[in-house]
Amino acid sequence: MTKAKKPSFTFLMIMGVLTAVLGVVAIGSPAVAGTAVIYIVGAIMLIAGVSQVFAGIKAEGLSQKLLPLILGTVTTLGGIAVLAHPIIGMEVLTMILAAYFVAEGIWKVVASFSFRPAQGWLAVLFSGVITWLLGAMIWTQWPASGMWAIGILVGVDLLTTGIALICVAMTLGKIADKIEEVTKPSDPSSGDAATA
């Protein structure tokens, strides 16, 4: 009987470590990380815009062509503008991010009071206040916050994702060890010694 090969979670562990390291680097140099994110957003906008334009050209009838052509042209121009002026793109994205955090923070604070007296409503309230403060801090320091906000947030996300991957790899490794222990065939010589 062939013994089942124990699965290896080394790749997952390596990915977790690399992701965490990238997160630390992004936090350490937020302007570079933020610029990289802006270039990715610009490239996605450009690809999406060109795709919409082609879809509009291939569509039959003026009513079918018009909306994809207009949206595709606007999205393409937006992507080109972001790629041509990444600093302005970073500032605009930072403003949107700040507005989102302020709105989310207010929503969490209001929602937390509707959860009273259930356990955990204070955690929601605290989360809302922190989120609102983060949004307000980014907003009050705009446009200078564009140079650090996106990069730090991406860095924190990468760091926490990396740590999560490392934890998952370690947990799966422990589970695989336990399964191997349970399914390991007993040694016949130890059984003979016990009966002797």
C-alpha positions as CSV (number, residue, x, y, z in Angstrom):
1,M,0.0,0.0,0.0
2,T,1.5,3.4,-1.1
3,K,1.8,6.0,1.6
4,A,-0.1,9.3,0.9
5,K,2.3,12.1,0.3
6,K,2.1,14.8,3.0
7,P,1.1,18.2,1.4
8,S,3.6,21.0,1.5
9,F,2.5,24.5,2.4
10,T,6.0,26.0,1.8
11,F,4.8,27.9,-1.2
12,L,2.0,29.5,0.8
13,M,4.4,30.4,3.5
14,I,6.9,32.0,1.0
15,M,4.0,34.0,-0.6
16,G,3.0,35.2,2.9
17,V,6.5,36.3,3.8
18,L,7.0,38.0,0.4
19,T,3.6,39.8,0.7
20,A,4.4,40.9,4.2
21,V,7.8,42.2,3.1
22,L,6.2,44.1,0.2
23,G,3.8,45.6,2.7
24,V,6.6,46.8,5.0
25,V,8.4,48.3,1.9
26,A,5.2,50.1,0.8
27,I,4.7,51.5,4.3
28,G,8.4,52.6,4.3
29,S,8.1,54.3,0.9
30,P,4.4,55.2,0.5
31,A,4.9,57.7,-2.3
32,V,6.4,54.9,-4.5
33,A,3.7,52.5,-3.6
34,G,1.0,55.1,-4.2
35,T,2.4,55.9,-7.6
36,A,2.5,52.2,-8.5
37,V,-1.2,51.9,-7.6
38,I,-2.1,54.9,-9.7
39,Y,-0.3,53.4,-12.7
40,I,-2.2,50.2,-12.2
41,V,-5.5,52.1,-11.9
42,G,-4.7,54.1,-15.0
43,A,-3.8,51.0,-17.0
44,I,-7.0,49.3,-16.0
45,M,-9.0,52.4,-17.0
46,L,-7.2,52.5,-20.4
47,I,-7.9,48.8,-21.1
48,A,-11.5,49.1,-20.0
49,G,-12.1,52.2,-22.1
50,V,-10.5,50.8,-25.2
51,S,-12.6,47.6,-24.8
52,Q,-15.8,49.6,-24.5
53,V,-14.9,51.6,-27.6
54,F,-14.4,48.4,-29.6
55,A,-17.6,47.0,-28.2
56,G,-19.4,50.2,-29.3
57,I,-17.9,49.9,-32.8
58,K,-19.0,46.3,-33.2
59,A,-22.5,46.9,-31.9
60,E,-25.4,47.2,-34.4
61,G,-27.6,50.3,-34.4
62,L,-26.9,53.8,-33.3
63,S,-28.6,53.4,-29.9
64,Q,-26.5,50.3,-29.2
65,K,-23.3,52.1,-30.2
66,L,-23.7,55.4,-28.5
67,L,-23.4,54.6,-24.8
68,P,-20.4,52.2,-25.1
69,L,-18.6,54.7,-27.4
70,I,-19.2,57.7,-25.0
71,L,-18.3,55.7,-21.8
72,G,-15.3,54.1,-23.6
73,T,-14.0,57.4,-24.8
74,V,-14.3,59.0,-21.4
75,T,-12.7,56.1,-19.6
76,T,-9.9,55.9,-22.1
77,L,-9.2,59.6,-21.8
78,G,-9.3,59.2,-18.0
79,G,-6.8,56.4,-18.1
80,I,-4.5,58.4,-20.3
81,A,-4.8,61.4,-18.0
82,V,-4.0,59.3,-15.0
83,L,-1.0,57.7,-16.7
84,A,0.3,61.1,-18.0
85,H,-0.2,62.9,-14.6
86,P,0.1,60.2,-11.8
87,I,0.5,62.9,-9.1
88,I,-2.9,64.5,-10.0
89,G,-4.4,61.0,-10.2
90,M,-3.1,60.2,-6.8
91,E,-4.6,63.4,-5.4
92,V,-8.0,62.7,-6.9
93,L,-7.9,59.1,-5.6
94,T,-6.9,60.3,-2.2
95,M,-9.8,62.8,-2.1
96,I,-12.2,60.0,-3.0
97,L,-10.6,57.8,-0.4
98,A,-10.9,60.5,2.3
99,A,-14.6,61.1,1.5
100,Y,-15.3,57.3,1.6
101,F,-13.6,57.0,5.0
102,V,-15.5,60.0,6.4
103,A,-18.8,58.6,5.1
104,E,-18.1,55.1,6.3
105,G,-17.0,56.4,9.8
106,I,-20.2,58.4,10.2
107,W,-22.3,55.4,9.1
108,K,-20.6,53.0,11.6
109,V,-21.1,55.5,14.4
110,V,-24.8,55.9,13.6
111,A,-25.2,52.1,13.1
112,S,-23.4,51.3,16.4
113,F,-26.2,53.0,18.4
114,S,-28.8,50.8,16.7
115,F,-27.0,47.7,18.0
116,R,-27.2,48.8,21.6
117,P,-27.3,47.1,24.1
118,A,-26.0,44.0,22.1
119,Q,-22.5,43.0,22.9
120,G,-20.0,44.4,20.5
121,W,-21.7,47.8,19.8
122,L,-18.8,49.6,21.4
123,A,-16.4,47.9,19.0
124,V,-18.4,49.1,16.0
125,L,-18.6,52.6,17.5
126,F,-14.8,52.6,18.1
127,S,-14.2,51.4,14.5
128,G,-16.4,54.1,13.2
129,V,-14.6,56.8,15.1
130,I,-11.2,55.6,14.0
131,T,-12.4,55.4,10.4
132,W,-13.8,58.9,10.5
133,L,-10.6,60.3,12.1
134,L,-8.5,58.6,9.4
135,G,-10.7,60.1,6.7
136,A,-10.7,63.5,8.4
137,M,-6.8,63.4,8.7
138,I,-6.4,62.5,5.0
139,W,-9.0,65.2,4.1
140,T,-7.4,68.0,6.1
141,Q,-3.9,67.2,4.8
142,W,-5.0,67.0,1.2
143,P,-3.4,67.4,-1.4
144,A,-0.2,66.6,0.5
145,S,-1.8,63.4,1.9
146,G,-1.9,62.1,-1.6
147,M,1.8,61.4,-1.3
148,W,1.4,59.0,1.6
149,A,-2.2,57.9,2.2
150,I,-2.6,55.4,-0.7
151,G,0.8,53.9,-0.3
152,I,0.4,53.4,3.5
153,L,-3.1,51.9,3.1
154,V,-1.8,49.5,0.4
155,G,1.2,48.7,2.6
156,V,-1.0,47.9,5.6
157,D,-3.3,45.7,3.4
158,L,-0.3,43.8,2.0
159,L,1.3,43.4,5.5
160,T,-2.0,42.0,7.0
161,T,-2.6,39.8,4.0
162,G,1.0,38.4,4.3
163,I,0.6,37.7,8.0
164,A,-2.8,36.0,7.3
165,L,-1.1,33.8,4.6
166,I,1.7,32.8,7.0
167,C,-0.9,31.9,9.7
168,V,-2.9,29.9,7.3
169,A,0.2,28.0,6.1
170,M,1.2,27.2,9.7
171,T,-2.3,26.1,10.6
172,L,-2.6,23.9,7.5
173,G,0.8,22.4,8.3
174,K,-0.3,21.5,11.9
175,I,-3.5,20.0,10.6
176,A,-1.5,17.9,8.0
177,D,0.8,16.7,10.9
178,K,-2.2,15.7,13.0
179,I,-3.8,13.8,10.1
180,E,-0.5,12.0,9.5
181,E,-0.3,11.0,13.1
182,V,-3.8,9.6,13.2
183,T,-3.5,7.7,9.9
184,K,0.0,6.3,10.5
185,P,-0.1,2.5,10.6
186,S,0.8,1.0,13.9
187,D,4.1,-0.8,14.2
188,P,3.5,-4.6,14.3
189,S,6.7,-5.3,16.3
190,S,5.4,-3.0,19.2
191,G,2.1,-5.0,19.2
192,D,4.0,-8.4,19.4
193,A,6.1,-7.0,22.3
194,A,2.9,-6.0,24.1
195,T,1.3,-9.4,23.8
196,A,4.5,-11.2,24.8
